[in-house]
């Protein structure tokens, strides 16, 4: 099976399991509220309590997900489908309210388990180039499930027969998933300690998620009942539900809008549309047109707001987005667990129109996010920030895609491996900096993104005094242990305190692509003394000018199988020129010198494994495949790398041409 077929099949199967867990097991309850109320003699409070039971099951499924997904995401996804089938069939055959509630709890738990399971399975079985597409299509399963269940209440069968059919469909999909879902290779477990859950920005995310749960519960559980109160037929309720499902995928545009406009701004705009969708059902004459507009707004806004929760969580939990998503969805589930019975109790006293009016007004409390202390404004900055990983300019339509945005925290999670694996910079580079008078006794250097000190050590040996700015605590600890004489500041370059005219040389070694140059360059101009310089260099792991080696051909094949990798990069000169433009366009710096150093190094299988583990756009299976390729080639390969250097003068024009100096060649003989 080709990689393209593999990811589409995985996404389709994941979407199918999600459809039965969410569309049938989680949300179809609201479609059948009138029938359930008659069958079990329930008032609005009772209906709301049962809705809370479903959400409680969802929350329990989320809580169980980390333990169940860890050993095998595939079996967890299959188990979620099995839970949906068991819960739906139990509901269909129950005559006792307690048994019915147990079935509802089990069906709700399937939804809490399925999302982490499918997301984890895709991340381990689909190549990075196709992973974003696979995740997006798999997540549309909820909308497909809603659409598929829309007309079931008006079928000639009773609700019991319909729910038995739901259960049998869920069972069939579970069997197919068991036969066809991929079996990813067992992952190598990391020995890095997990970062703490508590961190800046988590509380606003959880408040946002709980608010979404509280305000969505009345709609999911009572909107169809509101249609009946408005005198609309059961057939119209089916069209109403179908509209929610069809409009859902429109919420997918939220991610692109967050890239362009910032998360807070987009989030609040969608919250406003959300409040409108709720307020429309509060109108005394909620006729067909108004109701369908409400359904479309609700469906699109719900998918958009849950998608924003995922983006927000991924921004906070860069080392493990699944942890953040689980916490966010737990907040969502907690809000729905409280919101459903509360809405039912209120409806018994003040009526459903008033409940929807109160919920709409309560939704507008999301505007508290305008307060500067809870804004999340750097998502767009991170996604727009110039990035080059291993010499690749990764752009799609002028913007970087989430799937190909390597994560800075990846390096922090592999700090020891990074220190062990990354090769030293070529000796010719240090000779050039010394020849230019940039390094020597008493030179004051500030280094941004120092990592574990690949550049720090040689600068110290040249006689310079070094201040290292490194945002990662693990890297900062390594630096302090290795170089006690270095002043280490564990903070971001953009916010580190910089005194005027304090340094002669600033350095960014394989770090400039992580820096917000719009913020940093004016501050750097001030902290450099008159006549100061800014030296920037990075390593391209795979010299494009060298003849492809058998190992590099294998690496190319691995990347090609990702399905939709980044577009072909330009020449080394084009990449250097693009970076020169970014570094000089503000007018704070001008080009003094550019050069490229081409070099080779012998690497063993274990060294290749460690090195490729530090590449943030490579997954564990790909790293294993690259290491196996070295084994197949005799256990050792010769790699050809290139290190471009840009030296900038403090102050200057932005219209300078890039003078490319002929390449220097160097062979590494130092240990890794």
Secondary structure, 3 states (H helix, E strand, C coil): CCHHHHHHHHHHHHHHHHHHHHHHCCCHHHHHHHHHHHHHCCCHHHHHHHHHHHHHHHHHHHHHHHHHHHHCHHHHHHHHHHHHHHHHHHHHHCCCHHHHHHHHHHHHHHHHHHHHHHHHHHHHHCCHHHHHHHHHHHHCHHHHHHHHHCCHHHCCCCHHHHHHHHHHHHHHHHHHHHHHCCCCCCCCCCCCCCCCCCCCCHHHHHHHHHHHHHHHHHHHHHHHHHHHHCCCCHHHHHHHHHHHHHHHHHHHHHHHHHHHHCHHHHHHHHHHHHHHHHHHCCCCCCCHHHHHHHHHHHHHHHHHHHHHHHHHHHHHCCCCHHHHHHHHHHHHHHHHHHHHHHHHHHHHHHCHHHHHHHHHHHHHHHHHHHCCCCCCCHHHHHHHCCCEECCEECCECCECCHHHCCCHHHHHHCHHHHHHHCCCCCHHHHHHHHHCCCCCCCCEEEEECCCCCCCHHHHHHCCCEEEEECCCHHHHHHHHHHCCCCEEECCCCCCCCCCCCCEEEEEEECCHHHCCHHHHHHHHHHHEEEEEEEEEEEEECCCCCCCCCHHHHHHHHHHHCCCCCCCCCCCHHHHHHHHHHHHHCCCCEEEEEEEEEEEEEEEEHHHHHHHHHCCCCCCHHHHHHHHHHHHHCCCEEEEEEEEEEEEEEEECCCCCCCCEEEEEEEECCCCC
